[in-house]
């Protein structure tokens, strides 16, 4: 989905959710057709908005090309044509949702796909963009969780489904299994992986975990990972690069940036504070 002339600022895949933020150069004309096997969304992150027009290439589409809004959704399998006489340079978030999300075209309000007005989806996409550009503790779970939330909300928005009440949290053995799996070094676990451990669906895992603990799976992973980072930095004399590797970070600089964002300190600052207080 990423094109060679884009400047990619960040890209992440978690579970069956994929997202990327990229700068698109200005072009004199846009005229292309998109068709994917997964439902995708685009969010304009530029102040001048979206100047393109588009339409679905299906027999029951009426009204020709229509203006595109800042959020556009393209259901899986539906050919979509977009065009513009000129388009300035712009920044976009691109997101592909899980394959298991199936939206039946004959039941969809396709008109709203071209300018999707849904506060939950828009807010979630904005958070997704920030996480992709600047990942930190628990990013994989956050990205997958946001993708699942967006998918569920999109389905209700386009198909008019109402939220059904859910009851029941996770059993104690399920909570223990999740924590044991994380402490074994699987810090970048996706929601889907943890749900499989518990024998439930990802969506149910997210709801039930919050009901049992009062916080999201992503927040829980970030908290455990941060506590492990503190313990390793204070009680072991491992190099910061090795601590970063143990915690699943790609580099010591990525670990340091994530650690500072949460604590306001670098790993070395924490060590110096601990020595001074002892």
MOQUIQUI-V273593 format. One record per residue. RES is the residue in three letters. OMEGA is omega in whole degrees, 0 to 359 (NA if undefined). D_LAST is the distance of its C-alpha to the last C-alpha in whole Angstrom. Layout:
{{RES:OMEGA:D_LAST} {RES:OMEGA:D_LAST}}
This chain:
{{UNK:178:53} {UNK:180:52} {UNK:190:54} {UNK:184:54} {UNK:175:54} {UNK:171:51} {UNK:186:48} {UNK:180:46} {UNK:179:42} {UNK:180:41} {UNK:181:42} {UNK:173:41} {UNK:180:42} {UNK:187:41} {UNK:178:43} {UNK:179:47} {UNK:178:46} {UNK:179:46} {UNK:177:45} {UNK:173:45} {UNK:184:45} {UNK:172:47} {UNK:178:49} {UNK:178:53} {UNK:175:55} {UNK:180:58} {UNK:180:61} {UNK:181:65} {UNK:174:65} {UNK:178:64} {UNK:182:66} {UNK:179:65} {UNK:180:65} {UNK:172:62} {UNK:182:62} {UNK:179:59} {UNK:176:58} {UNK:177:55} {UNK:183:55} {UNK:177:54} {UNK:174:52} {UNK:177:52} {UNK:176:50} {UNK:180:51} {UNK:181:48} {UNK:183:50} {UNK:183:51} {UNK:174:55} {UNK:186:55} {UNK:181:57} {UNK:183:61} {UNK:174:62} {UNK:182:65} {UNK:178:65} {UNK:174:67} {UNK:183:67} {UNK:179:70} {UNK:189:71} {UNK:184:74} {UNK:174:73} {UNK:181:72} {UNK:175:73} {UNK:176:73} {UNK:180:72} {UNK:181:69} {UNK:179:67} {UNK:178:64} {UNK:179:61} {UNK:181:58} {UNK:175:54} {UNK:181:53} {UNK:178:56} {UNK:178:56} {UNK:179:58} {UNK:182:59} {UNK:173:59} {UNK:181:62} {UNK:178:64} {UNK:184:65} {UNK:180:64} {UNK:180:66} {UNK:179:64} {UNK:175:66} {UNK:179:65} {UNK:177:67} {UNK:180:64} {UNK:178:60} {UNK:175:58} {UNK:184:54} {UNK:177:52} {UNK:184:49} {UNK:165:49} {UNK:175:47} {UNK:184:49} {UNK:172:48} {UNK:184:50} {UNK:183:50} {UNK:180:50} {UNK:183:53} {UNK:176:54} {UNK:181:54} {UNK:179:58} {UNK:183:60} {UNK:189:64} {UNK:183:65} {UNK:181:68} {UNK:185:66} {UNK:170:64} {UNK:189:64} {UNK:179:64} {UNK:184:65} {UNK:179:61} {UNK:185:60} {UNK:177:61} {UNK:189:59} {UNK:181:56} {UNK:180:55} {UNK:186:53} {UNK:181:50} {UNK:180:48} {UNK:181:49} {UNK:179:48} {UNK:180:45} {UNK:177:44} {UNK:178:45} {UNK:178:43} {UNK:178:40} {UNK:179:41} {UNK:179:41} {UNK:182:38} {UNK:180:36} {UNK:181:39} {UNK:186:38} {UNK:184:34} {UNK:179:33} {UNK:179:30} {UNK:176:28} {UNK:185:31} {UNK:182:34} {UNK:180:36} {UNK:179:36} {UNK:182:36} {UNK:180:39} {UNK:179:41} {UNK:178:41} {UNK:178:42} {UNK:178:45} {UNK:178:46} {UNK:180:46} {UNK:180:48} {UNK:179:50} {UNK:180:51} {UNK:179:51} {UNK:179:54} {UNK:179:56} {UNK:182:56} {UNK:185:57} {UNK:185:59} {UNK:176:61} {UNK:181:61} {UNK:177:59} {UNK:178:57} {UNK:177:54} {UNK:182:54} {UNK:179:52} {UNK:180:49} {UNK:173:48} {UNK:176:46} {UNK:178:42} {UNK:176:41} {UNK:179:41} {UNK:181:38} {UNK:178:38} {UNK:177:39} {UNK:178:35} {UNK:182:34} {UNK:178:36} {UNK:181:34} {UNK:179:31} {UNK:181:31} {UNK:179:33} {UNK:181:30} {UNK:176:28} {UNK:177:30} {UNK:182:29} {UNK:187:32} {UNK:180:30} {UNK:180:33} {UNK:175:35} {UNK:176:38} {UNK:180:39} {UNK:178:43} {UNK:182:41} {UNK:177:39} {UNK:178:42} {UNK:178:44} {UNK:184:41} {UNK:179:42} {UNK:181:46} {UNK:180:46} {UNK:178:47} {UNK:180:44} {UNK:178:46} {UNK:179:45} {UNK:180:42} {UNK:182:41} {UNK:185:42} {UNK:179:42} {UNK:179:38} {UNK:180:38} {UNK:182:40} {UNK:189:37} {UNK:183:34} {UNK:177:35} {UNK:183:34} {UNK:176:35} {UNK:181:34} {UNK:179:33} {UNK:180:30} {UNK:178:30} {UNK:181:29} {UNK:181:27} {UNK:179:25} {UNK:181:24} {UNK:178:24} {UNK:179:21} {UNK:177:19} {UNK:178:20} {UNK:179:19} {UNK:182:16} {UNK:181:15} {UNK:182:17} {UNK:184:15} {UNK:189:11} {UNK:177:12} {UNK:179:15} {UNK:178:15} {UNK:174:19} {UNK:180:20} {UNK:179:21} {UNK:180:24} {UNK:175:24} {UNK:179:22} {UNK:180:25} {UNK:180:27} {UNK:183:26} {UNK:173:26} {UNK:177:29} {UNK:183:29} {UNK:181:32} {UNK:178:29} {UNK:179:26} {UNK:177:27} {UNK:178:28} {UNK:181:25} {UNK:180:23} {UNK:180:26} {UNK:181:26} {UNK:180:22} {UNK:180:22} {UNK:181:25} {UNK:189:23} {UNK:186:20} {UNK:181:21} {UNK:168:18} {UNK:176:19} {UNK:179:17} {UNK:175:16} {UNK:180:14} {UNK:180:12} {UNK:180:11} {UNK:177:10} {UNK:181:9} {UNK:178:6} {UNK:183:5} {UNK:181:5} {UNK:180:4} {UNK:NA:0}}
